[in-house]
Amino acid sequence: MTTALPTGPSPLLSKDRATDNRPPLLLAIVLAAQFMALLDVFIVNVAAPTIRTELHASGAALQLVVAGYTIAYAVLLITGARLGDLLGHRRLYLAGLAVFTAASLACGLAGTAGQLITFRLVQGAGSALMIPQVLSLIQRNFTGEARVRALGVYSAVLATGAAAGQVLGGILVSADLFGTSWRPVFLVNVPIGIVLLALGVRHLPRERHEHRGAARWARDLDLPGLVLLGASVSLLTVPLVLGQEEDWPLWAWLSLGSSVLLFAAFWAYESRLARRGGAPLIAPRVLRLPGMGLAVVRIAVVMALNAGFLFTLTLHIQGGLGYSALRAGLTFAPTAVVFGTVGLTWRRWPARWQRALVPGGFALTAVSTLATGLLQRGGGTGGLVVYVTYAGVGAGLALAFSPTFAGALAGVRPEDAADASGLLATVNQLGQLIGVAAFGTLFLNRLTAGAHTSGGALWACSLALAGTALVGALTGLLSRRR
């Protein structure tokens, strides 16, 4: 997993930039926004029952409140990455942050479920503009060991956002600040977003971009590629989000099948465009970078495990065990804290351990998810021991994710940063959607079949999670043979 990092100075940095304190401040600014956007994927989960009651939302409407953000986010991520490359990462980051902050305010003030769904879609679009720029700004403004450390922090933030979102959501809903009930889960973004906008305007590096004519701008944007990719991601994400709620109708399966065909058409078009010397939306050479293809698979597996574990455990502890929003949120603290700690420290571990971290992480995840299900399969809480298994899941996922992510990005050139960031951000989102859809469907089907209690349904999901983690361990072993 060790790949040499480029050590030359970034062309976007002034001569004295390497010695001033802006890169650490830049990292804090962009990662704070990254963390805030990730929180909003999951922070609504524990607030959903309250939102449904107060806004009189139907089941389908509640699904769209929770998932509309993710749909818009996933569909537009690659577009956001390409626009950042064309118009400037600083400009797109600030524009996306402004849209996200304004939409958060609108969500917090929404009076109907329809309004909330609309504003959640806008909020997801703002994230899609903002998030790809985070990785691009890191890639372009950090070199050598500084980039290694920055990517370590980035990867820790990336996957702790899920658990932290549920923790914070539980705290805010239970606090019922000034009688506002669920609204602070959105309104909390507003002051943070304003502060980050002010800091970003002052401290993010400016970039020079040549003027393009309309024809060249359209060519560089790769509009046919955007249409094909947007359609294929939409056809994949919508049935994954709504399929369970609608009892998996025929249209959902047709949509999933069509998405595969459109993904193939997209890749064929992009490959032909690259051979003709055009500007493809995702340069094929990015996937040919050492370890990138395998990393994409492993990252998708980690994100599916992470989201599937958190989602099914949320269903169990709130629905089966009757935990309050606060207690449900705090249940995920061990997973989030341990993931962050391991993600920030794994590089300091002995060198002889490094090559075994990815398969070892997946194996630890398998054992921990099995233990979690076993302790609660009879309907009990599992006692204090279960928090050890939650921490084990956090540690295992961190070991599987962080070395994979850092290794994949270590050799990415600045000119490929936008493509790589858009690709990996999209894989993260699709992995999470697949995890929620697959493991959530398994849990709910087991529960509604009447043959299983909530604990029994969780045990079935734990077996499936462990099996998926073992598949991840096999992909980790592949990297050891390279």
Secondary structure, DSSP 4 states (H G I P E B T S, - for coil): ---PPP-SPPTTS-TTGGGSSHHHHHHHHHHHHHHHHHHHHHTTTTTHHHHHHHHT--HHHHHHHHHHHHHHHHHHHHHHHHHHHHH-HHHHHHHHHHHHHHHHHHHHH--SHHHHHHHHHHHHHHHHHHHHHHHHHHHHH--HHHHHHHHHHHHHHHHHHHHHHHHHHHHHHHHTGGG-TTTHHHHTHHHHHHHHHHHHHHHSPP-------HHHHHHHHTHHHHHHHHHHHHHHHHHHHHTTTTT--HHHHHHHHHHHHHHHHHHHHHHHHHHTT---SS-HHHHTSTTHHHHHHHHHHHHHHHHHHHHHHHHIIIIIS---HHHHHHHTHHHHHHHHHHHHHGGGS-GGGGGGHHHHHHHHHHHHHHHHHHHHTTSS--TTHHHHHHHHHHHHHHHHHHHHHHHHHTT--GGGHHHHHHHHHHHHHHHHHHHHHHHHHHHHHHHHTSS--HHHHHHHHHHHHHHHHHHHHHHHHHHHH-
